[in-house]
Amino acid sequence: MGNSLICRAKKDTKDNGSRSKRMGRSQRKMLAEEEFLHKQAFSMALHQHQLSQRFDGSMSRRIGSTSSRRHTDPLANNEKKVLESLEKIKFKKIVLLHGEGFGAWCWYKTIAHLEEVGLQPTALDLTGSGIDLTDTNTVATLAEYSQPLIKYLENLPEDDKVILVGHSSGGACLSYALEHFPEKISKAIYLCATMVSNGQRPFDVFAQELGSAERFMQESQFLIHGNGKDKPPTGFMFEKQLMKGLYFNQSPTKDVALAMVSMRSTPLGPIMEKLSLTTEKYGTGRRFYIQTLDDRALLPDVQEKLVRENPPEGVFKIKGSDHCQFFSKPQSLNKILIEIVQIP
């Protein structure tokens, strides 16, 4: 009996020791993964900062030749035809504009693929976004928010044009650019974006999900009062769990983790500003719209209403994509972007 108890006690001690070791290994693994994500986000931010020093303005762009990858990756016949077709395209510059809270960093997958097929993508940080150090509470107008894009277009050679791609509220910057620089823009691609009509506010597009602008300004718990509680709100930022449900319901875990440590507050003034758009300028632009069909931030029926009320030249759809298709459906997005680029 005594020996039995001793044996059982030794076994229990051994089991407890094994369990504690397993728990220790599990905890160390979780800490290691968390540390890796933070290092990855820091590395990306540092890389973007280095690029911003290399170029004027806050922009990120992958540098380097991709010819070696072209030789090592076998291309199917149709892919070769695409490459040959893209080589003949006159305007190869593509400017990528992020949506609310995001930055140039969110386009890293898109940039990589577009460069591989010979295009020239550039992702801009809008004012107060990404690694742009401007305090978002000081950004009051759409013109101020769009300043990096305005500067880019102003410095573009006279005989050159670009293709603009705007995600979410970044669509308002596309519309602003079409109105003020129509001669500089070859095509404008709205990616589940705020393609508003004349006299509308970008915020109006999200009213079905967030309520009216007036109610949001008075009651929302996500508002930021940068100039004091007794002054009008200057920005907003959703709580992390809400962001995950609205933006990333189909996105990979690692991309969501990157977003959670990289997203910033959004200036309120630019999305509450009514746009003044004319048929003589904005109306002459070539607009395309890409719909995301599993989107919880900008619902599919809202996107359908946008293209119905303000018809673009072409409409494309991505099945199974959340609001951040550059994370959830990068291959589908890249295919559509290349298809639009090739449209004469």
C-alpha positions in Angstrom: 0.0 0.0 0.0 2.8 2.4 1.0 4.8 1.5 -2.1 1.7 2.0 -4.2 1.2 5.5 -2.8 4.9 6.4 -3.3 4.7 5.1 -6.9 1.6 7.1 -7.6 3.0 10.2 -6.0 6.2 9.9 -8.1 4.0 9.5 -11.3 1.9 12.6 -10.3 5.0 14.6 -9.7 6.4 13.5 -13.1 3.1 14.3 -14.9 2.9 17.7 -13.2 6.5 18.4 -14.2 5.7 17.4 -17.8 2.6 19.6 -17.9 4.5 22.6 -16.5 7.2 22.1 -19.1 4.6 21.9 -21.8 2.9 25.1 -20.5 6.3 26.8 -20.3 7.0 25.9 -23.9 3.6 27.0 -25.0 4.0 30.4 -23.2 7.4 30.8 -24.7 6.1 30.1 -28.1 3.3 32.6 -27.8 5.8 35.3 -26.6 8.1 34.5 -29.4 5.3 34.8 -32.0 4.2 38.1 -30.5 7.7 39.4 -30.5 8.1 38.3 -34.2 5.0 40.2 -35.2 6.2 43.4 -33.5 9.6 43.0 -35.1 7.9 42.4 -38.5 5.8 45.6 -38.1 8.8 47.6 -36.9 10.9 46.3 -39.8 8.2 47.3 -42.3 7.9 50.8 -40.8 11.6 51.3 -40.8 11.8 50.2 -44.5 9.1 52.7 -45.4 10.9 55.4 -43.5 14.1 54.7 -45.5 12.2 54.8 -48.7 10.6 58.1 -47.8 14.1 59.5 -47.3 15.0 58.3 -50.7 12.1 60.0 -52.4 10.5 63.4 -51.8 7.3 63.1 -49.8 5.8 60.2 -47.8 5.7 57.3 -50.2 6.8 53.7 -50.2 7.9 51.8 -53.2 9.8 48.5 -53.6 13.1 49.1 -55.3 15.1 46.7 -57.3 15.1 44.5 -60.4 12.7 41.7 -60.7 14.3 40.1 -63.8 15.8 37.3 -61.8 12.3 36.3 -60.5 10.9 36.3 -64.0 13.5 33.8 -65.1 13.1 31.5 -62.1 9.3 31.5 -62.2 7.9 29.6 -65.2 5.2 31.6 -67.0 2.3 30.1 -68.8 1.5 31.3 -72.3 -1.3 33.6 -71.2 1.0 35.2 -68.6 3.7 35.8 -71.2 1.0 37.5 -73.4 0.1 39.7 -70.5 3.7 40.7 -70.0 4.1 41.5 -73.7 0.9 43.5 -73.6 2.0 45.5 -70.5 5.3 46.3 -72.1 3.4 48.2 -74.8 1.4 50.3 -72.3 2.3 53.9 -72.5 1.4 54.9 -68.9 2.7 52.4 -66.4 2.7 54.5 -63.3 0.1 53.4 -60.7 -0.5 55.5 -57.5 -2.1 53.6 -54.7 -4.1 55.5 -52.1 -5.1 53.9 -48.8 -8.4 54.3 -46.9 -9.2 55.6 -43.4 -6.7 54.6 -40.7 -4.4 52.8 -43.1 -1.1 53.8 -44.7 1.1 53.0 -47.7 2.1 49.8 -45.8 -1.2 48.1 -46.6 -0.3 47.8 -50.3 2.8 45.6 -49.8 1.4 42.6 -51.7 0.0 44.7 -54.5 3.2 46.6 -55.0 5.2 43.3 -55.2 3.0 41.8 -57.9 2.6 44.9 -60.0 6.4 45.4 -60.1 6.8 41.8 -61.2 4.8 42.4 -64.3 6.7 45.5 -65.2 4.4 48.2 -63.9 5.5 51.1 -61.7 3.4 51.3 -58.5 3.9 53.9 -55.8 1.9 53.9 -52.5 1.5 57.2 -50.9 0.9 58.1 -47.2 -1.9 60.7 -47.1 -1.4 63.5 -44.6 -1.3 62.2 -41.0 -1.2 58.6 -42.2 1.3 55.8 -42.2 4.7 57.3 -41.4 3.7 60.9 -42.2 4.3 62.7 -38.9 1.5 65.3 -39.3 -0.9 65.3 -36.3 -4.2 64.1 -37.7 -6.0 66.6 -35.4 -4.6 69.4 -37.6 -5.9 68.0 -40.9 -9.2 69.8 -41.5 -9.8 69.7 -45.3 -9.7 67.2 -48.1 -7.1 69.4 -49.8 -4.8 69.1 -46.8 -5.4 65.4 -46.5 -4.7 64.9 -50.2 -1.5 67.0 -50.2 1.0 64.2 -50.9 -1.1 63.2 -54.0 -1.4 66.8 -55.1 2.4 67.2 -54.8 3.0 64.0 -56.7 0.7 65.1 -59.6 2.1 68.6 -59.7 5.7 67.2 -60.1 4.6 64.8 -62.9 6.0 65.7 -66.3 3.6 67.4 -68.7 3.5 64.5 -71.1 3.0 61.9 -68.4 -0.1 60.4 -66.8 -0.8 58.0 -64.0 -3.5 55.5 -63.0 -4.9 56.2 -59.6 -6.2 53.5 -57.3 -8.2 54.5 -54.1 -9.4 52.3 -51.3 -12.4 53.1 -49.1 -12.4 56.8 -48.1 -9.3 57.2 -50.3 -11.8 57.3 -53.1 -12.6 60.9 -52.2 -9.0 61.8 -52.9 -9.4 60.3 -56.4 -12.4 62.4 -57.1 -10.6 65.5 -55.8 -7.7 64.8 -58.1 -10.0 64.1 -61.1 -11.5 67.5 -60.5 -8.2 69.4 -60.2 -5.8 67.4 -62.3 -7.9 65.7 -65.0 -5.1 66.0 -67.6 -2.7 64.1 -65.3 -4.9 61.0 -64.8 -5.2 58.2 -67.3 -7.7 56.1 -65.2 -9.2 56.2 -61.7 -9.9 52.9 -60.0 -12.3 53.0 -57.0 -11.7 50.0 -54.8 -14.8 49.5 -52.6 -14.4 53.2 -52.3 -16.3 56.5 -51.7 -17.2 57.3 -55.3 -19.5 60.1 -54.3 -21.5 62.5 -56.6 -21.3 66.3 -56.6 -22.4 67.8 -53.3 -22.0 64.5 -51.3 -19.6 63.8 -48.4 -17.4 60.7 -48.3 -19.0 59.9 -44.9 -22.5 59.7 -46.5 -21.4 56.4 -48.1 -21.0 54.8 -44.7 -24.2 56.2 -43.2 -26.0 52.8 -43.5 -23.4 51.3 -41.2 -22.6 54.3 -38.9 -25.7 56.4 -39.0 -26.1 60.0 -40.2 -23.1 62.4 -40.1 -24.9 64.6 -37.6 -25.7 61.7 -35.3 -22.1 60.3 -35.6 -20.7 63.8 -34.7 -22.9 64.0 -31.6 -23.0 60.4 -30.2 -20.1 58.3 -31.5 -17.8 56.9 -28.9 -15.0 56.7 -31.4 -14.5 60.4 -31.8 -11.3 62.2 -30.9 -11.4 65.7 -29.6 -7.9 66.9 -30.3 -8.6 70.5 -29.4 -10.5 69.8 -26.2 -13.9 68.3 -25.3 -15.6 71.6 -25.6 -14.5 71.9 -29.3 -15.7 70.0 -32.3 -14.2 66.5 -32.8 -11.1 66.4 -35.0 -10.8 62.6 -35.8 -12.0 59.1 -35.1 -10.7 55.6 -34.6 -12.6 52.4 -34.1 -11.9 50.0 -31.3 -9.7 47.1 -32.4 -12.3 44.4 -32.1 -14.8 46.4 -34.1 -12.1 47.0 -36.8 -11.5 43.3 -37.1 -15.2 42.7 -37.7 -15.7 45.5 -40.1 -12.5 45.4 -42.2 -10.8 42.0 -41.8 -13.5 39.3 -41.7 -11.7 37.3 -44.4 -8.1 38.5 -44.0 -5.1 36.4 -42.9 -4.2 36.5 -39.2 -0.8 37.9 -39.8 -2.1 40.8 -42.0 -4.7 41.6 -39.3 -1.9 41.6 -36.7 0.1 44.0 -38.9 -2.9 46.3 -39.3 -3.5 46.4 -35.5 -0.1 47.7 -34.8 0.1 50.1 -37.8 -3.3 51.8 -38.1 -3.8 55.4 -37.0 -6.7 57.7 -36.3 -8.4 59.3 -39.2 -8.9 63.1 -39.6 -12.6 63.8 -39.5 -12.7 67.0 -41.6 -11.9 65.5 -45.0 -14.6 62.8 -44.9 -17.2 65.3 -43.7 -16.5 67.7 -46.5 -18.9 68.0 -49.4 -17.2 67.6 -52.8 -17.6 70.0 -55.6 -17.4 68.0 -58.8 -18.0 69.3 -62.4 -18.9 67.5 -65.6 -16.2 69.5 -67.4 -13.4 68.1 -65.3 -14.4 65.2 -63.0 -17.0 64.1 -65.5 -14.4 63.6 -68.3 -12.3 61.2 -66.2 -12.2 57.4 -66.9 -13.5 55.8 -63.8 -13.7 52.1 -62.8 -15.1 50.5 -59.7 -14.1 47.2 -58.0 -16.8 45.8 -55.7 -16.1 43.5 -52.7 -18.9 41.1 -52.1 -18.2 40.0 -48.5 -17.6 43.5 -47.3 -18.9 44.5 -43.8 -17.6 48.1 -43.8 -19.0 49.2 -47.1 -21.9 46.8 -47.7 -22.3 45.3 -51.2 -25.7 46.9 -51.8 -24.2 50.3 -50.9 -21.5 49.7 -53.4 -24.1 48.7 -56.0 -26.0 52.0 -55.3 -22.8 54.0 -55.8 -22.2 52.6 -59.3 -25.9 52.9 -60.2 -26.1 56.6 -59.2 -22.7 57.6 -60.5 -22.0 55.1 -63.3 -18.3 54.4 -64.1 -16.8 53.1 -67.3 -16.5 49.5 -65.9 -17.5 47.5 -62.9 -15.6 44.5 -61.5 -16.4 42.2 -58.6 -14.3 40.2 -56.1 -16.2 37.3 -54.5 -15.4 36.3 -51.0 -13.5 39.5 -50.3 -13.7 41.6 -47.2 -13.1 45.4 -47.1 -9.3 44.8 -47.4 -9.0 42.7 -50.5 -5.2 43.6 -50.8 -5.0 41.2 -47.8 -7.8 38.8 -48.3 -7.9 38.4 -52.1 -4.6 39.8 -53.5 -4.4 37.6 -56.5 -8.0 38.5 -57.6 -7.3 42.2 -57.0 -4.0 42.1 -59.0 -5.7 40.3 -61.9 -8.4 43.0 -62.1 -6.0 45.9 -61.8 -3.9 44.5 -64.7 -7.0 44.0 -66.8 -8.0 47.6 -66.3 -4.5 48.8 -67.1 -4.7 47.0 -70.5 -8.1 48.6 -71.4 -7.3 51.0 -74.4 
